[in-house]
Amino acid sequence: MKTEYTVEVWKKDGRYKSGCVLFGKFDFVLQDRDELDRMVHSMYGEDSKFTWKIFETFVTRKHLLTGEEFRERYDTPYYCSPSSETFWSS
């Protein structure tokens, strides 16, 4: 079964307080996460300026009011998610 993954690539940059800046987010649909690791390493692994994190693109959460499970992107802000109380109190 193919799974959707998102790769966040960060570049070291001393001009920022955090010491790095988001270089890009890339979405992939692959069978195997190891294949994605090899591919990202071949693109950015030789350069010590880059680091990366791999996430499953969609996560399962529980709707706060109905209790039903739903899927949303991993990077959805908490206050924008129907699974949070802040989404419903405004």
A tleap script that builds the chain and sets N, CA, C and O, in Angstrom:
source leaprc.protein.ff14SB
mol = sequence {
  NMET LYS THR GLU TYR THR VAL GLU VAL TRP
  LYS LYS ASP GLY ARG TYR LYS SER GLY CYS
  VAL LEU PHE GLY LYS PHE ASP PHE VAL LEU
  GLN ASP ARG ASP GLU LEU ASP ARG MET VAL
  HIE SER MET TYR GLY GLU ASP SER LYS PHE
  THR TRP LYS ILE PHE GLU THR PHE VAL THR
  ARG LYS HIE LEU LEU THR GLY GLU GLU PHE
  ARG GLU ARG TYR ASP THR PRO TYR TYR CYS
  SER PRO SER SER GLU THR PHE TRP SER CSER
}
set mol.1.N position { 0.843 -1.185 0.000 }
set mol.1.CA position { 0.000 0.000 0.000 }
set mol.1.C position { 0.886 1.245 0.000 }
set mol.1.O position { 1.841 1.331 0.772 }
set mol.2.N position { 0.577 2.183 -0.844 }
set mol.2.CA position { 1.364 3.403 -0.923 }
set mol.2.C position { 0.930 4.377 0.163 }
set mol.2.O position { -0.252 4.477 0.495 }
set mol.3.N position { 1.902 5.088 0.707 }
set mol.3.CA position { 1.663 6.049 1.780 }
set mol.3.C position { 2.161 7.410 1.323 }
set mol.3.O position { 3.140 7.512 0.583 }
set mol.4.N position { 1.474 8.458 1.775 }
set mol.4.CA position { 1.896 9.809 1.441 }
set mol.4.C position { 2.849 10.313 2.517 }
set mol.4.O position { 2.567 10.205 3.711 }
set mol.5.N position { 3.968 10.858 2.090 }
set mol.5.CA position { 4.964 11.414 2.996 }
set mol.5.C position { 5.259 12.850 2.596 }
set mol.5.O position { 5.152 13.216 1.426 }
set mol.6.N position { 5.630 13.655 3.577 }
set mol.6.CA position { 6.090 15.016 3.331 }
set mol.6.C position { 7.486 15.148 3.906 }
set mol.6.O position { 7.738 14.754 5.045 }
set mol.7.N position { 8.388 15.700 3.118 }
set mol.7.CA position { 9.765 15.926 3.551 }
set mol.7.C position { 9.938 17.427 3.741 }
set mol.7.O position { 9.700 18.213 2.824 }
set mol.8.N position { 10.358 17.818 4.952 }
set mol.8.CA position { 10.708 19.209 5.223 }
set mol.8.C position { 12.223 19.305 5.187 }
set mol.8.O position { 12.915 18.600 5.923 }
set mol.9.N position { 12.737 20.177 4.332 }
set mol.9.CA position { 14.178 20.369 4.213 }
set mol.9.C position { 14.526 21.720 4.833 }
set mol.9.O position { 13.950 22.748 4.479 }
set mol.10.N position { 15.473 21.698 5.760 }
set mol.10.CA position { 15.905 22.899 6.469 }
set mol.10.C position { 17.343 23.206 6.101 }
set mol.10.O position { 18.159 22.293 5.977 }
set mol.11.N position { 17.665 24.479 5.923 }
set mol.11.CA position { 19.024 24.900 5.591 }
set mol.11.C position { 19.578 25.730 6.746 }
set mol.11.O position { 18.905 26.626 7.254 }
set mol.12.N position { 20.800 25.429 7.154 }
set mol.12.CA position { 21.439 26.187 8.223 }
set mol.12.C position { 21.696 27.604 7.742 }
set mol.12.O position { 22.217 27.822 6.648 }
set mol.13.N position { 21.316 28.578 8.593 }
set mol.13.CA position { 21.479 29.982 8.244 }
set mol.13.C position { 21.649 30.782 9.521 }
set mol.13.O position { 20.717 30.884 10.319 }
set mol.14.N position { 22.820 31.348 9.722 }
set mol.14.CA position { 23.135 32.080 10.947 }
set mol.14.C position { 22.403 33.395 11.104 }
set mol.14.O position { 22.450 34.000 12.175 }
set mol.15.N position { 21.725 33.855 10.058 }
set mol.15.CA position { 20.992 35.113 10.152 }
set mol.15.C position { 19.697 34.979 10.952 }
set mol.15.O position { 19.102 35.982 11.345 }
set mol.16.N position { 19.264 33.746 11.190 }
set mol.16.CA position { 18.018 33.515 11.899 }
set mol.16.C position { 18.287 33.074 13.324 }
set mol.16.O position { 19.286 32.412 13.607 }
set mol.17.N position { 17.383 33.450 14.220 }
set mol.17.CA position { 17.531 33.111 15.634 }
set mol.17.C position { 17.575 31.598 15.844 }
set mol.17.O position { 18.327 31.108 16.687 }
set mol.18.N position { 16.784 30.872 15.093 }
set mol.18.CA position { 16.736 29.416 15.221 }
set mol.18.C position { 17.975 28.740 14.620 }
set mol.18.O position { 18.250 27.577 14.911 }
set mol.19.N position { 18.714 29.467 13.788 }
set mol.19.CA position { 19.905 28.906 13.162 }
set mol.19.C position { 19.637 28.178 11.864 }
set mol.19.O position { 20.566 27.687 11.222 }
set mol.20.N position { 18.354 28.101 11.463 }
set mol.20.CA position { 18.029 27.456 10.193 }
set mol.20.C position { 16.738 28.047 9.634 }
set mol.20.O position { 15.968 28.688 10.349 }
set mol.21.N position { 16.523 27.820 8.352 }
set mol.21.CA position { 15.343 28.327 7.664 }
set mol.21.C position { 14.761 27.194 6.822 }
set mol.21.O position { 15.493 26.357 6.294 }
set mol.22.N position { 13.438 27.179 6.706 }
set mol.22.CA position { 12.779 26.152 5.904 }
set mol.22.C position { 13.109 26.362 4.435 }
set mol.22.O position { 12.791 27.404 3.863 }
set mol.23.N position { 13.742 25.380 3.835 }
set mol.23.CA position { 14.150 25.438 2.435 }
set mol.23.C position { 13.000 25.009 1.527 }
set mol.23.O position { 12.825 25.562 0.441 }
set mol.24.N position { 12.215 24.021 1.972 }
set mol.24.CA position { 11.089 23.567 1.168 }
set mol.24.C position { 10.381 22.383 1.781 }
set mol.24.O position { 10.941 21.669 2.613 }
set mol.25.N position { 9.125 22.175 1.358 }
set mol.25.CA position { 8.326 21.007 1.729 }
set mol.25.C position { 7.978 20.286 0.438 }
set mol.25.O position { 7.519 20.895 -0.529 }
set mol.26.N position { 8.202 18.986 0.439 }
set mol.26.CA position { 7.975 18.191 -0.762 }
set mol.26.C position { 7.128 16.977 -0.408 }
set mol.26.O position { 7.424 16.266 0.552 }
set mol.27.N position { 6.073 16.741 -1.183 }
set mol.27.CA position { 5.174 15.617 -0.950 }
set mol.27.C position { 5.511 14.470 -1.888 }
set mol.27.O position { 5.824 14.679 -3.060 }
set mol.28.N position { 5.444 13.243 -1.352 }
set mol.28.CA position { 5.735 12.029 -2.115 }
set mol.28.C position { 4.698 10.976 -1.787 }
set mol.28.O position { 4.182 10.933 -0.670 }
set mol.29.N position { 4.392 10.133 -2.744 }
set mol.29.CA position { 3.553 8.956 -2.533 }
set mol.29.C position { 4.409 7.756 -2.896 }
set mol.29.O position { 4.706 7.520 -4.067 }
set mol.30.N position { 4.804 6.995 -1.871 }
set mol.30.CA position { 5.717 5.879 -2.083 }
set mol.30.C position { 5.280 4.655 -1.312 }
set mol.30.O position { 4.502 4.736 -0.362 }
set mol.31.N position { 5.791 3.538 -1.735 }
set mol.31.CA position { 5.517 2.266 -1.085 }
set mol.31.C position { 6.342 2.105 0.186 }
set mol.31.O position { 5.860 1.563 1.180 }
set mol.32.N position { 7.577 2.573 0.151 }
set mol.32.CA position { 8.528 2.267 1.213 }
set mol.32.C position { 9.210 3.534 1.703 }
set mol.32.O position { 9.726 4.313 0.901 }
set mol.33.N position { 9.215 3.746 3.023 }
set mol.33.CA position { 9.867 4.923 3.590 }
set mol.33.C position { 11.392 4.856 3.416 }
set mol.33.O position { 12.040 5.890 3.260 }
set mol.34.N position { 11.957 3.661 3.441 }
set mol.34.CA position { 13.401 3.518 3.245 }
set mol.34.C position { 13.821 4.035 1.871 }
set mol.34.O position { 14.894 4.620 1.719 }
set mol.35.N position { 12.977 3.815 0.886 }
set mol.35.CA position { 13.254 4.331 -0.459 }
set mol.35.C position { 13.320 5.863 -0.431 }
set mol.35.O position { 14.180 6.468 -1.071 }
set mol.36.N position { 12.405 6.475 0.315 }
set mol.36.CA position { 12.392 7.928 0.443 }
set mol.36.C position { 13.634 8.420 1.189 }
set mol.36.O position { 14.221 9.433 0.810 }
set mol.37.N position { 14.034 7.714 2.242 }
set mol.37.CA position { 15.258 8.074 2.972 }
set mol.37.C position { 16.465 8.084 2.037 }
set mol.37.O position { 17.263 9.021 2.061 }
set mol.38.N position { 16.595 7.055 1.223 }
set mol.38.CA position { 17.720 6.974 0.292 }
set mol.38.C position { 17.684 8.109 -0.728 }
set mol.38.O position { 18.715 8.693 -1.059 }
set mol.39.N position { 16.488 8.410 -1.220 }
set mol.39.CA position { 16.350 9.452 -2.221 }
set mol.39.C position { 16.707 10.834 -1.642 }
set mol.39.O position { 17.428 11.605 -2.274 }
set mol.40.N position { 16.206 11.134 -0.461 }
set mol.40.CA position { 16.493 12.432 0.168 }
set mol.40.C position { 17.966 12.521 0.535 }
set mol.40.O position { 18.587 13.570 0.363 }
set mol.41.N position { 18.524 11.435 1.035 }
set mol.41.CA position { 19.944 11.436 1.385 }
set mol.41.C position { 20.822 11.672 0.157 }
set mol.41.O position { 21.838 12.363 0.240 }
set mol.42.N position { 20.434 11.105 -0.966 }
set mol.42.CA position { 21.225 11.311 -2.184 }
set mol.42.C position { 21.134 12.752 -2.675 }
set mol.42.O position { 22.067 13.248 -3.307 }
set mol.43.N position { 20.006 13.441 -2.389 }
set mol.43.CA position { 19.843 14.823 -2.825 }
set mol.43.C position { 20.507 15.808 -1.867 }
set mol.43.O position { 21.124 16.775 -2.314 }
set mol.44.N position { 20.393 15.583 -0.556 }
set mol.44.CA position { 20.844 16.564 0.428 }
set mol.44.C position { 21.873 16.037 1.417 }
set mol.44.O position { 22.409 16.811 2.210 }
set mol.45.N position { 22.160 14.753 1.391 }
set mol.45.CA position { 23.003 14.142 2.411 }
set mol.45.C position { 24.458 14.534 2.373 }
set mol.45.O position { 25.115 14.551 3.414 }
set mol.46.N position { 24.985 14.852 1.201 }
set mol.46.CA position { 26.399 15.187 1.081 }
set mol.46.C position { 26.699 16.596 1.581 }
set mol.46.O position { 27.833 16.891 1.958 }
set mol.47.N position { 25.703 17.459 1.588 }
set mol.47.CA position { 25.894 18.853 1.990 }
set mol.47.C position { 25.499 19.011 3.452 }
set mol.47.O position { 24.356 18.744 3.823 }
set mol.48.N position { 26.449 19.449 4.284 }
set mol.48.CA position { 26.170 19.560 5.717 }
set mol.48.C position { 25.311 20.773 6.054 }
set mol.48.O position { 24.967 20.976 7.219 }
set mol.49.N position { 24.956 21.585 5.054 }
set mol.49.CA position { 24.104 22.750 5.296 }
set mol.49.C position { 22.636 22.365 5.449 }
set mol.49.O position { 21.843 23.146 5.974 }
set mol.50.N position { 22.273 21.176 4.998 }
set mol.50.CA position { 20.870 20.779 4.979 }
set mol.50.C position { 20.580 19.691 6.007 }
set mol.50.O position { 21.393 18.796 6.239 }
set mol.51.N position { 19.410 19.790 6.612 }
set mol.51.CA position { 18.848 18.709 7.424 }
set mol.51.C position { 17.415 18.500 6.942 }
set mol.51.O position { 16.831 19.383 6.315 }
set mol.52.N position { 16.862 17.351 7.233 }
set mol.52.CA position { 15.499 17.083 6.791 }
set mol.52.C position { 14.767 16.229 7.803 }
set mol.52.O position { 15.362 15.513 8.608 }
set mol.53.N position { 13.443 16.334 7.730 }
set mol.53.CA position { 12.554 15.521 8.557 }
set mol.53.C position { 11.492 14.943 7.635 }
set mol.53.O position { 11.004 15.616 6.727 }
set mol.54.N position { 11.145 13.690 7.879 }
set mol.54.CA position { 10.129 13.019 7.068 }
set mol.54.C position { 8.912 12.748 7.938 }
set mol.54.O position { 9.029 12.193 9.030 }
set mol.55.N position { 7.746 13.144 7.449 }
set mol.55.CA position { 6.486 12.970 8.169 }
set mol.55.C position { 5.502 12.217 7.287 }
set mol.55.O position { 5.555 12.325 6.062 }
set mol.56.N position { 4.602 11.450 7.906 }
set mol.56.CA position { 3.448 10.958 7.157 }
set mol.56.C position { 2.554 12.167 6.956 }
set mol.56.O position { 2.275 12.894 7.909 }
set mol.57.N position { 2.104 12.392 5.743 }
set mol.57.CA position { 1.393 13.618 5.401 }
set mol.57.C position { 0.078 13.757 6.156 }
set mol.57.O position { -0.271 14.856 6.588 }
set mol.58.N position { -0.649 12.673 6.320 }
set mol.58.CA position { -1.939 12.750 6.994 }
set mol.58.C position { -1.920 11.970 8.300 }
set mol.58.O position { -1.362 10.876 8.382 }
set mol.59.N position { -2.545 12.558 9.325 }
set mol.59.CA position { -2.671 11.914 10.630 }
set mol.59.C position { -4.153 11.745 10.943 }
set mol.59.O position { -4.995 12.481 10.429 }
set mol.60.N position { -4.459 10.772 11.787 }
set mol.60.CA position { -5.839 10.527 12.186 }
set mol.60.C position { -6.092 11.204 13.528 }
set mol.60.O position { -5.350 11.008 14.490 }
set mol.61.N position { -7.143 11.997 13.570 }
set mol.61.CA position { -7.517 12.689 14.801 }
set mol.61.C position { -8.995 12.445 15.076 }
set mol.61.O position { -9.729 11.962 14.214 }
set mol.62.N position { -9.418 12.788 16.291 }
set mol.62.CA position { -10.807 12.595 16.693 }
set mol.62.C position { -11.507 13.952 16.762 }
set mol.62.O position { -11.022 14.881 17.409 }
set mol.63.N position { -12.649 14.054 16.088 }
set mol.63.CA position { -13.456 15.273 16.084 }
set mol.63.C position { -13.931 15.530 17.509 }
set mol.63.O position { -14.461 14.631 18.162 }
set mol.64.N position { -13.742 16.752 17.989 }
set mol.64.CA position { -14.037 17.076 19.379 }
set mol.64.C position { -15.515 16.947 19.723 }
set mol.64.O position { -15.846 16.477 20.811 }
set mol.65.N position { -16.405 17.346 18.833 }
set mol.65.CA position { -17.836 17.335 19.143 }
set mol.65.C position { -18.517 16.004 18.849 }
set mol.65.O position { -19.336 15.534 19.640 }
set mol.66.N position { -18.182 15.399 17.722 }
set mol.66.CA position { -18.884 14.173 17.338 }
set mol.66.C position { -18.148 12.907 17.758 }
set mol.66.O position { -18.754 11.841 17.858 }
set mol.67.N position { -16.850 13.017 18.003 }
set mol.67.CA position { -16.069 11.843 18.370 }
set mol.67.C position { -15.660 10.985 17.191 }
set mol.67.O position { -15.019 9.951 17.376 }
set mol.68.N position { -16.018 11.395 15.973 }
set mol.68.CA position { -15.647 10.641 14.779 }
set mol.68.C position { -14.179 10.880 14.450 }
set mol.68.O position { -13.649 11.965 14.689 }
set mol.69.N position { -13.532 9.870 13.906 }
set mol.69.CA position { -12.152 10.028 13.479 }
set mol.69.C position { -12.121 10.624 12.081 }
set mol.69.O position { -12.968 10.320 11.242 }
set mol.70.N position { -11.136 11.473 11.846 }
set mol.70.CA position { -10.942 12.058 10.526 }
set mol.70.C position { -9.446 12.217 10.282 }
set mol.70.O position { -8.633 12.129 11.202 }
set mol.71.N position { -9.107 12.454 9.017 }
set mol.71.CA position { -7.696 12.611 8.661 }
set mol.71.C position { -7.450 14.049 8.238 }
set mol.71.O position { -8.248 14.650 7.520 }
set mol.72.N position { -6.309 14.596 8.706 }
set mol.72.CA position { -5.907 15.930 8.297 }
set mol.72.C position { -4.389 15.966 8.163 }
set mol.72.O position { -3.695 15.078 8.658 }
set mol.73.N position { -3.883 16.988 7.498 }
set mol.73.CA position { -2.436 17.119 7.323 }
set mol.73.C position { -1.753 17.262 8.671 }
set mol.73.O position { -2.313 17.825 9.611 }
set mol.74.N position { -0.538 16.744 8.750 }
set mol.74.CA position { 0.228 16.779 9.991 }
set mol.74.C position { 0.541 18.203 10.427 }
set mol.74.O position { 0.705 18.454 11.621 }
set mol.75.N position { 0.626 19.140 9.488 }
set mol.75.CA position { 1.032 20.502 9.809 }
set mol.75.C position { -0.145 21.472 9.955 }
set mol.75.O position { 0.044 22.688 9.912 }
set mol.76.N position { -1.357 20.937 10.128 }
set mol.76.CA position { -2.512 21.794 10.380 }
set mol.76.C position { -2.351 22.442 11.748 }
set mol.76.O position { -2.150 21.744 12.742 }
set mol.77.N position { -2.438 23.777 11.810 }
set mol.77.CA position { -2.312 24.426 13.122 }
set mol.77.C position { -3.396 23.939 14.085 }
set mol.77.O position { -4.527 23.666 13.683 }
set mol.78.N position { -3.033 23.838 15.342 }
set mol.78.CA position { -3.948 23.307 16.353 }
set mol.78.C position { -5.277 24.064 16.363 }
set mol.78.O position { -6.341 23.449 16.441 }
set mol.79.N position { -5.221 25.381 16.285 }
set mol.79.CA position { -6.431 26.191 16.361 }
set mol.79.C position { -7.309 26.078 15.111 }
set mol.79.O position { -8.445 26.552 15.120 }
set mol.80.N position { -6.810 25.466 14.048 }
set mol.80.CA position { -7.587 25.260 12.817 }
set mol.80.C position { -8.140 23.844 12.700 }
set mol.80.O position { -8.787 23.509 11.707 }
set mol.81.N position { -7.890 23.022 13.699 }
set mol.81.CA position { -8.302 21.629 13.649 }
set mol.81.C position { -9.606 21.414 14.418 }
set mol.81.O position { -9.731 21.883 15.549 }
set mol.82.N position { -10.580 20.715 13.826 }
set mol.82.CA position { -11.819 20.398 14.537 }
set mol.82.C position { -11.606 19.499 15.757 }
set mol.82.O position { -12.544 19.238 16.510 }
set mol.83.N position { -10.373 19.026 15.951 }
set mol.83.CA position { -10.087 18.202 17.124 }
set mol.83.C position { -9.692 19.047 18.337 }
set mol.83.O position { -9.446 18.506 19.415 }
set mol.84.N position { -9.632 20.370 18.167 }
set mol.84.CA position { -9.210 21.227 19.267 }
set mol.84.C position { -10.364 22.085 19.790 }
set mol.84.O position { -11.295 22.416 19.056 }
set mol.85.N position { -10.283 22.428 21.040 }
set mol.85.CA position { -11.310 23.260 21.660 }
set mol.85.C position { -11.249 24.687 21.114 }
set mol.85.O position { -12.284 25.341 20.985 }
set mol.86.N position { -10.062 25.173 20.794 }
set mol.86.CA position { -9.936 26.534 20.290 }
set mol.86.C position { -10.622 26.707 18.938 }
set mol.86.O position { -11.037 27.816 18.601 }
set mol.87.N position { -10.748 25.644 18.163 }
set mol.87.CA position { -11.443 25.718 16.883 }
set mol.87.C position { -12.922 26.040 17.101 }
set mol.87.O position { -13.517 26.772 16.309 }
set mol.88.N position { -13.514 25.506 18.156 }
set mol.88.CA position { -14.944 25.632 18.406 }
set mol.88.C position { -15.311 26.811 19.288 }
set mol.88.O position { -16.493 27.144 19.381 }
set mol.89.N position { -14.364 27.453 19.934 }
set mol.89.CA position { -14.697 28.573 20.825 }
set mol.89.C position { -14.222 29.874 20.214 }
set mol.89.O position { -13.046 30.229 20.293 }
set mol.90.N position { -15.150 30.567 19.610 }
set mol.90.CA position { -14.809 31.878 19.039 }
set mol.90.C position { -15.989 32.815 19.101 }
set mol.90.O position { -15.889 33.963 18.667 }
savepdb mol mol.pdb
quit
